[in-house]
Amino acid sequence: MKKYIQHTLLSLAALPMAISLALAAEPKLQPQTPETTYIGGGGSTLANVEMYQSTDPKAPPMTKAEFDAARQIYFDRCAGCHGVLRKGATGKPLLPGDMQKLGTESLKVFVHYGTPGGMPGFGTANEMSEKQIEVMARYIQQPPPQPPEWGMKEMRASWKVLVPVDKRPKKQMNTLDLPNLFSVTLRDSGEVALIDGNSKQIVAVLKTGFAVHISRFSKSGRYLYTTGRDGLINLIDLWMETPQTVATIRTGSDARSIDTSKYKGYDDKVAIAGTYWPPAYVLMDGFTLEPWKVMSTRGYTYDEQEYHPEPRVASIVSSHIKPEFVVNVKETGKVLLVNYADIKNLKTTEIEAERFLHDGGWDSSKRYFLVAANMRDTVSVVDTKEGKLAANVKVGVKPHPGRGANWNDTQYGPVWATGHLGDETIAVIGTDPAKHKANAWKVVRSLKNHGNGSLFIKTHPKSKNLWVDAALSPDDEAQQSVSVFDLRNLDKPAQVINLAKLAGIAKARVTHPEYNKAGDEVWFSVWGPKNGESAIVVMDDKTRMLKAVIKDKRLVTPTGKFNVYNTQHDVY
């Protein structure tokens, strides 16, 4: 591997200065491998959609067969970082004119070896053949094909109510302890597993859309909503004797976010989903998924005031203090507070935050929403009570908090924390401007994780521990392990525990800590290859000792895990 890296760096150094300016001028991110498509690539249904082939006489020629093959690879592996229209976000823009200046041979080097800035080496990882790499190098010199739009007509055609509301149970028909149920994403099988948090047994495995990105539960805790990289939403009724899907809809071709109304009086009534393509959000009936209104997010960037054709909806959360959804738009850097009290006369507050918004979570008061602008190394803080930006906080390289973690720091009062993709730091931010004004919206501590490439960080109001993964670290030991910090003594180095070894799995990434309802267990995914072994590891939070290993042939590439109670109430 070292030879490959050295070869890459030498090759890059020998390329024209234009290459450096076009592709290499970004914060460093750890190399990725085929298994790390969580952030960057993978599985978009756009790969199989017929698109018009535009040709540029200045670009190398391509047959239709070559174009179709390259298009499929691009949407499977590249679009998540570089964008559907190649405008860039987590990855650099791939504009045809710039790519033509670089030329086919130079581009082949990048595709084969990757870049120090984090692009995976598809050749060195044996993800692409030499022929495929050559075709991709020609493809990105051609104008990007635009996928078909997806509007209300298409949504309604896809909408299915499998079990009408009046045919559903009037009470819970099973004996499950629903507040302690977990929804587990089985990424590569297109399923979710429902696991009983008490018995550790799989209750059901349900077919969903491909690569579910998130599970959200309704305010009542009865309904589970999932969405992911094919834009399909599943509505699952947990009250049924065996939980099952009762409605579905496809809101677009690619998606990452969904939530439901949580403000008093609107319990379960309104659902919202955000899409990557077309860039939009959709308001729906929370009980049936009937689409009510679709709102485009295309528009102008907040800073340069330039039109952007693809501002993707990265994350959505539901406010507890107003009938509002917090909608985070990646490319324009805007946070939208969408008031759902009157869908017909929709009122939206547009807040200028920072570009390339990704994921985030509430502070402990649930007034302030903290969201990572990962390509700007910033966490934006939105005051949802006042409807304005409270602060932009500079943190480490490419923050990726998931929902983040809240606790009452012994020295600085209430804080929220994020890990980073691009370095080993954990940024701890003060969140109490009322009683701890001097610490508010500042990084008051910088902790050291056991590696870079952190995807998720988590604690619990009843816990004295902070758990942090490093799933995208290039180091095998780091990606298999977690750091555990004592919140009572953060000057003490973290304990590092290799959870993959505890699970008896040699090759896997450990990711996504999630607590049970009681806050005395923390669950991790041991994410193995699609055709290999995976597991869920349950750790005793107090003793930090292994409590259980859940193994089952049905647990195919488990990633995100979502406890009903904690997700309902935004406990993290």
MIDOGU-740615 format. One record per residue (C-alpha): x, y, z; residue in one letter. Coordinates in steps of 0.001 Angstrom, whole numbers, plus 524288, in hexadecimal, padded with zeros to 5 digits. Layout:
# residues N
XYZA...
//
This chain:
# residues 572
800008000080000M80B2C809458031CK810838073F7F567K8036580AF47EFC4Y802C5817487F804I810AB81AF27F444Q80D99818667E61AH80178820D87E726T808B382C3D7ED1FL8139C82B657E31EL809D482AC27D80BS8026F836677DD4FL80ED783E327DED1A8124183BD77D0A2A8051F840A57CB83L802BA84E857C6D7P7FFAB859327D0A1M7F1C1859767CB7CA7EF4084C3B7D185I7F395850D67DEBFS7EA9285C847DDE7L7DF05854BE7D8F4A7DF47848BE7E16BL7E92D848E87EC5EA7E64F855B07F362A7DD61850667FDDCE7DED784CAC80C40P7E4DA83F5980E27K7DBB7833FF8104FL7DFB082628812CCQ7E00481CE280739P7D3E5814DE804DCQ7D217806E180093T7C6968002B7FA0DP7C03F7FE1D8072BE7C05480C9880A95T7B6018113C8011ET7ADE6815E480CA1Y7B1B7823DE809BBI7B5828242D7FBBBG7AF1C81B1B7F275G7A6E58102E7F057G79AC680A1F7EB57G792D7815547E5E5S7875C810F67DD88T78BAA81B777D411L795B48119E7CF8CA78B1B80A6A7C828N78374815FF7C2D9V784618188E7B449E78A288260C7B1BFM78CDD82E2C7A5C9Y79AE882D517A114Q7A00583AA979D9CS7ACD583B2079658T7B748845787967AD7C05A8457878A93P7CB7584A0C7935DK7CA2183DEC79BE4A7CEDD830467985BP7C43B828BC7911CP7BBF281E6F797DEM7B2CE8141B792A5T7A55681328798A0K7A9368065B79F2CA7B52780CCB7A543E7AD2D8188C7A973F7A2C9810107AFF0D7ACEA807CD7B6EBA7B435813D57BBEFA7A78F81A747BFFCR7A40A80EB67C84CQ7B15680EB37CEEEI7B09481D537D15BY7A36481CF17D80DF7A717810DB7DFC7D7B44B815BD7E487R7B679824267E220C7A9F782C487E268A7A8C182C697F135G7B533834A87F24BC7B5F483BA57E52BH7A75683DB97E321G79DB7839387D8DBV7A191844AE7D022L7AFE9843F87D461R7AF84851317DB30K7B6C384BAA7E6F5G7B45484BB97F5ADA7BC0B842247FDEFT7C3CD83F9D7F181G7C928849957E7ECK7C15884E607DC16P7C36D846587CFC4L7C04B850917C57CL7C22084BB57B785P7CAC1857057B32BG7D3F9855207BEA7D7D44E846817BC89M7D7758482C7AE21Q7E318850A87B1BAK7E830845DF7BA81L7E68983B967B009G7E3B182D207B026T7F0F18283D7B493E7F1AB831687C03FS7E3B982E337C44BL7E6AD81FB47C3A7K7F105821E17CE1DV7E72E828267D737F7DCD681DD17D53CV7E69A812BF7D6EEH7EE63817DF7E28DY7E5278219E7E8FFG7E9BD82E527EF28T7EF91832617FC3AP7E31B83A2D7FE41G7DB1B82DDF80006G7D6D6828F37F2CEM7D7BD81A147F303P7E0F8813377E9DAG7D79980B027E1EBF7E285804087DAEFG7EAC0801017E6CDT7DE937FC347EDEDA7DB2F7F3797E24EN7CE227FA4F7E104E7D02F7FD9D7D2B1M7D77B7F6EC7C7BES7E1377FE347BF3EE7D6F07FEDB7B487K7CCB7804687BDDCQ7D65580E967C2D6I7D974812C37B4F8E7CAFE813DD7B1B0V7C87581BD47BE0CM7D393825067BAADA7CD00827C27AD9ER7BF5B828637B373Y7C217833927BCDDI7C71A83BB47B179Q7B99683AE97AB51Q7AE2F843827AFC2P7A73B83D4A7BB61P79A3C837087B7DAP78ED683C717BF9FQ785B28326F7C5A4P7771A833D37C3A7P76F8983C5A7CD18E76674836757D723W75A7B83E5C7DABDG74D1B83CEA7E0CBM747EB834D77D56BK752C382AE07D6E9E7519482AC17E5B7M7430C8280E7E552R7451C81D397DB66A74ED1816C17E4A5S7469F818B37F0FDW740BA80C517F6CBK7388080A9780313V739D77FC23805FAL731B87FC648126EV727D88079381397P7277C80EFA82069V71A198097A8240CD71F1B7FB8882232K72A8D7FD4B82B78R72A637F916839C0P723CB801D3843A5K72DB87FD8884DF0K73AF37F6F484E55Q738E47E8D584A24M7462A7E39884E34N74D337E2B385B3CT759597EA0F8570BL75F307F45B85FE1D75E6D7FE35854CCL765FD8093F85B76P771B58001885C10N770877FAE884E31L77B9D7FD648448EF77AA67FF8C835F1S787557FB0682F90V78B007FE7A8219ET78F817F2AF819B4L795E77FB2E80F95R799457F22D80454D78D757E93D8053BS7836E7F4388044CG77D337F0BF8114EE77BB37F4E981F61V77C137EBA582AE8A773957EE46836CCL77AA47E961842EEI774C57E84185086D77DA37EFFE85996G77A557E71586513N77BB67D97385F4CS785777DD78854A3K77D627D56984B11Q779BE7D95A83D45I76B267DBFE83CF2V769F27DE0D82E50A771ED7E0DF8222CV76AA67E9C8818CFL76D6C7ECF980AA5K76FCF7FB84808A1T77655804067FE94G784A8802247FB5CF78ED1806ED8050CA785A080CDA80F05V78C4D818E081460H783D681BAA82026I778C78167882897S76FDA8202382F6ER7649C81D51838A0F757FB824E3839EAS7554182D1884601K74C568226184B51S756A3817EE84906G74D1980FE184113R75248812308335DY75FAE8103382D77L763C0817C482144Y76F94813F981910T775D2819E180CFET7829781892805C4G78A12818B97F915R77EF38150F7F005D7759181F477F551G76BD28150D7FA04L764B081773806E7I75F2B80C4180EE1N7550B80EBB81987L755208037682340I74A998015D82D92D750C97FC2B83A20L743837F94B84051W740AB7EDD283768M7422D7E00483C75E74E567DF8C83416T752927ED3B82FFFP750D07EF6182175Q751087F9C7816E9T743D98008781563V7473A80AE480B3AA7521780E6E801BAT75599819A17F8AFI7613781D907F078R763E582C077F269T76F6582C7D7E904G77AC9824D67E397S783D6826837EF3CD7817382AF27FD39A787AB82BF380AA6R77DD3831C681438S7703E83044819F0I7691C8345282651D75B788366382BE5T754A5841208336DS757A784196841FBK7518184E518467AY7462684CBC84FF0K7395984ABF848D8G73FC0845FE83C4EY74426838A084115D746A882F8A83589D73E888381582C64K748B383DA382316V75460836EB81CCEA75F6183D3581521I769EC8377980C72A7759483DF780604G77B49839627F929T7887D839FB7F288Y78265838E07E51CW77AAC840637E17EP77F2484A037EC01P772C284C3D7F3D7A76B02849167FFFFY75D758432180081V752B1844C980AB5L749CC8390C80C8BM73EF283356814BED745C182CEC82032G73C2F82170820ACF73B6481E0D8123DT746EF824D880B72L73D8782BB080237E745D08368A7FC1EP74079844237FEB3W74AD184D7F7FA1CK7582A84CFC7F38AV761818586C7F512M76DB385A1B7ECD5S77A5E85E217F370T780D2862DE7E6E6R785BB870A47E881G79122879667EBE2Y79C7B876EB7F507T79C0587F4F80136Y7A9E1884A37FFB7D7AD19886C07F160E79ED48880D7ED3FQ7A10687EF27E1D5E79649876367DCABY79806867DA7E007H78FFE85D8E7D8D4P791C2852BD7E2E8E7907E857227F12BP78E1184A277F7EFR7865E848958048DV790368428080DB8A788E98413081A9BS77BDB84476820DAI777978450C82F0EV76A9D8485983540S769878537F83F03S7640A850DC84C8EH760EE85F3384F43I75A0A86356842B2K7526085CB8837BBP75E8E85D1382F4CE768228546582843F7767F8581982793V77ADC8556381992V7896B856118169DN78D2D858CD8087FV79AE28546A80538K79FCE85C437F994E79961869787FC35T79D09869A580A9CG78F4186D0480EEFK7872B867E581A30V7787C8685B817C1L76EE1868EC82310L762958638881CAAV756108665582446N74C3285B88821A2Y740A38618282900A73AB6865BA81BFAD73F6685D49810BAI73776864F9806BEK73DB5871D580AC2N74B3186CD580E22L753EC875F3815F5K7628F873E88154AT76D8F87AF381C52T77A2E87AAB81474E786AD87B8481C7EI7941F87DBD816B3E79D3B8744781D95A7A8C986E4081665E7AA628663680A29R7AA7F8578380900F7A195854EA81490L7A0FB846978181DH79C3E84099824E9D799FE845C1832A1G791DA8456E83EF4G78B3584D0B849C3W791C285288855BCD78C7984D84862AES782328585A8636DS77D44854FA855A9K77D408635F8524ER789EA863BA84AA0Y78CC985B0B83F07F79B3A8588F83C11L79E4C8540F82E3BV7AB4A850C2827ECA7AF8A8585381BE2A7B9CF84E0C81979N7C126853C480DE2M7C292860AD81528R7C74C85A44821D8D7BC3E86116828EAT7B0AE85E38831B1V7A5548678A82F7DS79C8286A5883B28V78E5D86DE08385EV785BA87417842B0D7789D86E1F83F15T771458762E84935K775BA8832C84377E776D887DE683597G784BA88276832F3K792E687E3783281L7990687E628400AA7A6FD87B9A83BD9A7B04F874F583287N7BA6286D5283A4AV7C755869318342CK7CA9585B2F837C0V7D3708508483247G7D47884AFB8248CV7C77A8468E81EF3K7BEA78453282ADCP7B533839B882A60H7AD658393A83708P7A1BD830E98335CG798E1836FC83D8BR7A46683A5984648G7A5008388F854FCA7A02C8410086054N7A4B08413486E5FW7A69184A77879D9N7B52684CD687A3ED7BB2E84DB9887CBT7C23985A4688410Q7BAC88607D878C1Y7AC8E85D1387B2EG7A3BB857BE8704DP7AB7C853B686438V7A9B884CA985742W7B45A8453985014A7B8078409184287T7C28E837B583D05G7C93E839F682FDEH7CBA9832AC8235BL7D86F8398782085G7DFA18398C82D85D7E017832F283ACFE7DA1B83E038429BT7CD0783EAA84979I7C7E184C8884A91A7C01E84FA4856E1V7B7A285BDB85576I7B122863808607FG7A2618649585E64T79CEC86CC48698FD79D1587B668667DP793E187E3F871E9A79BAE878E287D66K7A9148766C8774CH7AA2B881C486DDCK7B90C881E986D9EA7B932873E18688CN7ADE2874C585F00A7B09187166850B9W7BF0086F3085316K7C743862ED85288V7CA02861648610AV7D0E88543486006R7D7F584CB68557CS7D8BC83E3885870L7E0F28343E8512AK7DA31828CE84A9FN7E1A681C3B847C1H7E16E81F348392EG7DBB38281282EDCN7CFE28244D826CEG7C5D782588831AES7B7D48241D82D30L7B0628242B83A0FF7B17C8286E84824I7A7EF8259385319K7A4CC826A68618DT7985182639869B2H792CC82EA6874C3P794718231987E11K7A22981FB787971S7AF838244687E00K7B5E481FC687156N7B80682548863BFL7B97C81B41858CCW7BFD581EBD84BC4V7C2588166E83FB1D7CCB2817D9834EFA7C61480F9F82A96A7CC498166C81EF6L7DA228166A8242FS7E3F68107381A96P7E9B4808CB825F4D7E3A47FB5B82806D7E54A7FB90836C9E7DF3E80923837D3A7D3718061A82F66Q7D0C17F9EB8378DQ7D17A8014C84468S7CAA280BE284C42V7CF3581623855E0S7C862817518630BV7CA2A823CF86AE0F7C6D7825DC87932D7BE538321B87944L7C2198349B88770R7D0888353D883F6N7D2B383963875E2L7E0FD83C4087861D7E2CB82D9687918K7E5C0826CD86C03P7DB0381E9686635A7DA5180FF8867CAQ7DB338098D85A60V7D3A97FCDF85889I7D4557F43884C77N7C6217F00E84AEFL7C8477E84183E7BA7D13C7DF1F84609K7C7247DDFB850E7L7BD5F7D9E084681A7C7057CFFE840EEG7C7107D67A83383I7D4277D8B982D03A7D0827E27B8225DK7C6337EC9B8258CA7C3AD7FAD4828C7R7BD9C7FE85835B8V7B3FD809BA83519T7A806810D583A3CH7A6B48100F8490DP798958103884DBDE7939480F1F85BAFY78822807428607AN77CED80E5A86705K7826480C8B874BBA78F9481216870DCG7971F806B2876BBD79A937FFE7869DEE7A1018051A85D90V79F797FDA7850C5W7A94F7FDB084591F7A8D47F86F837C0S7B3F97EF88833CBV7B2BB7F22D82546W7B8B87E74D81D55G7B8BD7E53C80E85P7AC1C7E1BD807A2K7AFE17D38180600N7B6CC7D2848131CG7B31D7D2898216BE7AD9B7DE19828D6S7A8487DFF283684A7A2957E922840A5I7AAEA7EAD084CDCV7A4247EEF58596FV7ACE17F51F863BFM7A9AD7F75587209D7AAD78060A8732ED7AEB08063288185K7B9107FB9B88142T7BCFB7FD40872F0R7BCC47EE87871E9M7B6C47E61C86771L7A8A97E2C886A6DK7A3EE7DC0085E0AA7A75C7D91484FF6V79BE67D7EE846A5I79F1E7CF9683AD4K7958E7CB2083092D796B17C8048220EK78C317D23481FCBR794EF7DD0582551L79AC27E10F81839V7A3757ED2981926T79CE27F35182519P79FB1801DC82624T7968380B8E82CC0G78EBA8075F838D1K7839880F6683E3AF77D2E80D3484B73N76EC3810DA84B77V76E9C818D085806Y77B5E81FF7855B0N777BD8234A847A3T769F48277184B8FQ76F2D830FD8558BH77C15834B684F1ED7842982F3685A3CV792A982F8685756Y
//
